[in-house]
Amino acid sequence: MALLDYYQQQLDQLKQTGNLRQFTVNQQQGAYIEIAGRKMLNLSSNDYLGLAAHSQLREEFQDQHPISRCYFSSSSSRLLTGNFEEYEQFEDSLSQAFLGRAALLFNSGYHMNIGILPALSDSKTLILADKLVHASMIDGIRLSTAKYVRYRHNDLQHLTQLIEKYHDDPQIERMIVVTESIFSMDGDETDLTALVRIKQRFDKVMLYVDEAHAIGVRGEDGLGCADQYKVIADIDLLVGTFGKACASIGGYLICDPIIRRYLINTMRPLIFSTALPPINIAWSDFIFKKVMAAKTERLHLHKISQDLQKAIVAKGYHSPSTSHIVPIIVGASQTAVEKSQSVQQHGFYAMPVRPPTVPRHSARLRISLTSLIQFDDLQRLVACL
Ligand SMILES: Cc1ncc(COP(=O)(O)O)c(C=O)c1O
C-alpha cells in the first residue's frame, strides 16, 4: 500500500495546483460536443475542416470500400506481412501531391517524431530545436544519441548564431533543425521562407518541419505551410499527421528516396510495431483527396481565425496566434481552469492548457477553430470572456 501512497500524494498535489488531468466521456455532433448532458460548441477540436464530422463522406467511402472486403488489422509490421497494397497506393498519392518526392507512412505523428529523429542521428549529429516544439519531438530527441541545443522560440537569429557556432566543429557532421510550422500551443508560425534561406547557407544543415497543425489548413492544395510558401522541395524532412484536419490517423514523411530507404532499415517504431489497419490507410487516401479540394473550408477557417484573433486582442488579452489555434493566455493554472469552466457554462467547450504542456505561468484557454464554426458564435464567446 505504501507504494501506492506515493502516487496518490502526487495526484493530490496535481489537484491542489489545478493541474490534475482526467478523461471525460463525450458525444460529438457536428460543430457541437455533449458532455454530462451539456451540449456546447466544440472549440477544442482538431477536426479543422469538419471532415471527421461529415457523415456523407463516410457513406461515400463505404460505397467504394465494402466493409466485408476490408482488413481491419494488418497483423504485422510492414516489413513482415503488413504491407498491404493500400500502403503503396497512399504513398503514391502523397508522392504525387508533394511534387514527386518520396513519402513514408507511420502509425501516428507521435511514432513518427519518436522514430525519425533517433534513426537519422548519431553522436556526431547536433539537433537544434525550437524551444516550443511538441513533446513528441522532444521525446524523439531524448531517444537519440545526438547532441541537443534549443533555440529561443521562433528566433531565427539565435538559430543562425548557433549554426555558425557549431558548423566548423569537426565533432559535428550534420545538424538537424527541428521546428513546427504552426505551433500547437501558441498558434503562431515559423517563417519557413527565412528558415529555408538559412539552411541553404550551411551545407551541414537539414530541416525537419512538423506540419501537424498546418496540413489541410494552409496552402492552395492544403499541403501545409510548405505549400503556402512554396518550399516543399526545400525541406529535407517534411512531416505531419492525419489525425487532425485529415480526419484519420497516422503520420507521414516527405523526403528524399534515400532517407525513405534508410528509415525502412533503421527506424525502430516502424520496424517493431504492427502497421495501421489497411482500412485506415484506404480512408486516409480517400479523405486526403477531399482535404486537397477543401478550398472553401480553408478560406472560411482563415477568415474566422483572423476575426477571433482581433477580437481577443481588442478585449485586452494576450494571444500570439496567427492561425486557427487561438490561445488566450491567462497565467495561473487555476485561472485557466476557472475560465474554461465559465465558458463551458455559457455553452462553449474550450479546454485549459497548463504546465507542463506549456511553460510555467502561461496557462491558457486554448481555442482551436474548425470550419464548422460561424463568427457569430465566436462573438458570443468573446462577450462572455
Ligand atoms: C506538432 C505535433 N506533432 C505531432 C503530434 C502527434 O500526432 P498524433 O496525434 O498523430 O500522434 C501532435 C499532436 O498533437 C502535434 O501537435
The ligand as an SDF file (V2000), in Angstrom:
LIG
                    3D

 16 16  0  0  0  0  0  0  0  0999 V2000
    3.0820   19.2000  -33.5490 C   0  0  0  0  0  0  0  0  0  0  0  0
    2.5780   17.8240  -33.3030 C   0  0  0  0  0  0  0  0  0  0  0  0
    3.2560   16.7870  -33.7870 N   0  0  0  0  0  0  0  0  0  0  0  0
    2.8530   15.5200  -33.5840 C   0  0  0  0  0  0  0  0  0  0  0  0
    1.7150   15.2590  -32.8590 C   0  0  0  0  0  0  0  0  0  0  0  0
    1.3010   13.8350  -32.6290 C   0  0  0  0  0  0  0  0  0  0  0  0
    0.4710   13.4260  -33.6620 O   0  0  0  0  0  0  0  0  0  0  0  0
   -0.5010   12.1710  -33.4620 P   0  0  0  0  0  0  0  0  0  0  0  0
   -1.6700   12.6630  -32.7130 O   0  0  0  0  0  0  0  0  0  0  0  0
   -0.8100   11.7530  -34.8790 O   0  0  0  0  0  0  0  0  0  0  0  0
    0.2610   11.1420  -32.7170 O   0  0  0  0  0  0  0  0  0  0  0  0
    0.9580   16.3040  -32.3490 C   0  0  0  0  0  0  0  0  0  0  0  0
   -0.2810   16.0050  -31.5850 C   0  0  0  0  0  0  0  0  0  0  0  0
   -0.9350   16.7940  -31.0130 O   0  0  0  0  0  0  0  0  0  0  0  0
    1.3990   17.6290  -32.5700 C   0  0  0  0  0  0  0  0  0  0  0  0
    0.7320   18.6570  -32.0780 O   0  0  0  0  0  0  0  0  0  0  0  0
  1  2  1  0
  2  3  1  0
  2 15  2  0
  3  4  2  0
  4  5  1  0
  5  6  1  0
  5 12  2  0
  6  7  1  0
  7  8  1  0
  8  9  2  0
  8 10  1  0
  8 11  1  0
 12 13  1  0
 12 15  1  0
 13 14  2  0
 15 16  1  0
M  END
$$$$
